[in-house]
Amino acid sequence: MQYYGLAGLVLVIVALILLAVFRAGWRLGWLLPWLKGNLLLLGVLFAGALAVVAWELQQFKTLEPGANVATLEFRKLDPQRFELIFTAGAEPRSIILEGDMWQLDAQVLRWRGLGHAIGLQDGYRLHRLKGRYMALEQQRELLDAEHAGVLHGTPGWRDAWYWLDRLDGGALLETDAFVVRFIPMAEGARFGIEIGETGLTPVPMNRQAMNAMQRSE
């Protein structure tokens, strides 16, 4: 009986609230302007979301198999600490990496359905460079700084590729990721990065890079 009584009390409160609402605005003259205002607000938010998507898309480049997409050159600063001169366009960029090895990630968009049918080409964006220690204890300490080495200016919370990946793609676009894993860093080593349909390929451009590649095998 107790819960019947509590349910009845809640229903009385509901009835009083509804009575007050209808007495205050029973003509509903406010409803149409309210709906219109909310639709306008949704329109502005939707336009803002599309603007963010447009900004994201312009950062991607057409995936052309066999193209050299970046050059990496390492300069040793201290034991297990390197300056990386990263070039993927006109302006080289200096990135400090800590560890024994390096890794490069790329975000890939693959068109499906209508996009593929009308000839839209898959795209890529170089995403992150990071160092890695061979010793597990050192690597755990490095995990806190994994945000370093991001190669584009998009924070994770508005990364369209990230959210599309979390939504498990769709009929129009699918996400993919390319990774160059765990190549040893070495003083003076210079690598080119080639892209293909299925991944990134590091290409040694001098003796130091070739020796580093051999150590990773």
Secondary structure as UniProt FT lines:
FT   HELIX           2..25
FT   TURN            26..27
FT   TURN            29..30
FT   HELIX           31..57
FT   TURN            58..59
FT   STRAND          61..62
FT   TURN            65..66
FT   STRAND          68..78
FT   TURN            79..80
FT   STRAND          81..87
FT   STRAND          93..98
FT   STRAND          101..111
FT   HELIX           113..117
FT   TURN            118..119
FT   STRAND          123..132
FT   HELIX           136..142
FT   HELIX           143..145
FT   TURN            146..149
FT   HELIX           156..158
FT   HELIX           160..166
FT   TURN            167..168
FT   STRAND          173..184
FT   TURN            187..188
FT   STRAND          190..195
FT   STRAND          200..204
FT   HELIX           207..216
//
